[in-house]
Amino acid sequence: MLVAAAHDVGREFTILDRTTQGPDHPVLLSMPESEYLRGFILQVS
C-alpha cells in the first residue's frame, strides 16, 4: 500500500520505524490476525 501510494504521487520514501499495538493489546500466537494495529514512520522525499 505504501509503495502504491508513493508511486501515485511520484514520491519516494524510507521507512524509519514500524510500530505495533501496545502491551494492552497482546498478539496471540494462535491467532496472528490479532496483530491488527500497525503504523509506519516514513521519511518522504
C-alpha positions in Angstrom: 0.0 0.0 0.0 2.8 2.4 0.9 4.7 1.7 -2.4 1.5 2.2 -4.5 0.6 5.5 -2.7 4.2 6.8 -3.2 4.1 5.8 -6.8 0.7 7.6 -7.4 2.1 10.9 -6.2 5.6 10.5 -7.7 7.5 10.4 -4.3 10.0 8.1 -2.7 10.2 7.1 0.9 12.3 5.4 3.5 10.8 3.5 6.4 12.4 4.8 9.6 10.3 2.8 12.1 7.4 0.3 12.2 5.1 0.4 15.2 2.5 -2.1 16.5 -0.1 -2.1 19.3 0.9 -1.6 22.9 1.2 -4.2 25.5 -2.5 -3.7 26.4 -3.4 -5.3 23.0 -1.3 -8.5 23.0 -0.8 -10.6 19.9 -1.9 -14.1 20.4 0.4 -16.7 18.8 -2.6 -18.9 18.0 -4.4 -16.0 16.3 -2.0 -13.9 14.1 -4.8 -11.7 12.9 -4.8 -10.2 16.5 -1.8 -8.1 15.2 -4.0 -5.5 13.5 -2.7 -2.2 14.7 0.2 -1.0 12.6 1.9 2.2 11.8 5.0 3.4 9.9 7.2 6.4 10.4 8.4 7.5 7.0 10.9 10.0 5.5 9.3 11.2 2.3 11.4 12.7 -0.5 
